[in-house]
Amino acid sequence: MKRSLSPLRYPGGKASIYDMTRDVIACHDMELCQYAEPYAGGCGLALRLLTSNVVEELHLNDIDQSIASLWNCIVNQPEELASLISLAKIDMDEWYKQKAIQDIKDTVDPLELAFSTLFLNRTNRSGIIKAGVIGGKKQDGAYRMDCRFNKVALIKKVHQIAAIKDKIHIYNMDAIEFIEKLESLALPKPLLMVDPPYYNKGQSLYTNFYNHEDHAAVSEKLAKTDLPWLLTYDNTPEISDLYKKFAQYQFDINYSAAKKRVGNELFITSSHFDSLEHERLKMA
């Protein structure tokens, strides 16, 4: 598989379903659409769709200030961020410093927060911001904290993304408010790709996780919007019930948080899409 352009390691990231998403878009005459993600996270799928000329522009939203600040700085302050990456000391003193910044994210400079987010993403287990450091605090594990922090590769990715910044729009909003924002913009040929926090285990993976009421609120918004959407979720009875009025499919996906395994997720579509036939999709 083509290497992801995203500098982030992200639990539940969807870059691995690029081929499937591309094919669904192509089969429904949605190429070169205005592609929007209410839960941007690592943006691996979005960036590959853009750089492969499948979509025209990206509208990327994340309510997590840490994530939104990072994407804003990649797009608007790439040289400054690249300099911080280049000069970074990859040791436990720096890890504690960057971890402390996350606790006061509302008061720090956006560039400082952006670097802190990237640093912890690349030095923590499975890229989880609130997880422990790779190798443990004594750095006596099988791997050290710098094993995922390739400065040259990270800087290259920052510059590659910055080079296409005119086609990338960053937002820092609640997901439902973001969808309402898109509705008001009346974009030509819009497409929502919705990948909410997992229903199960979301609390252990994400800074901003959902309870059942939050998941239900998103389902109600998607049921009402006129925007076409595709939705991915962990395969649970609760989610299947929330979206029982929409076409549901299952697909397998590789997970790498904590330990590598193959999971099974839901792929749900709005009424804008005909019945899907794809080798990776099975009716739920």
Buried (B, 14 or more C-beta within 10 A) or exposed (E): EEEBBBBBBBBBBBBBBBBBBBBBBEEBEBBEBBBBBBBBBBBBBBBBBBBEEBBBBBBBBBBBBBBBBBBBBBBBBBEEBBBBBEEBEBBBEBBEEBBEBBEEBEEBEBBBBBBBBBBBBBBBBBBBBEBEBBBBEEBEBEEBBBBBBBBEEBBBBBBBBBEBEEEBBBBBBBBBBBBBBBBEEEBEBBBBBBBBBBBEBBEBBBBBBBEEEBBBBBBEBBEEBEBBBBBBBBBBEEBBEBBEEBBBBBBEBEBEBBEEEEEEBBBBBBEEBEEBEBEBBEEB
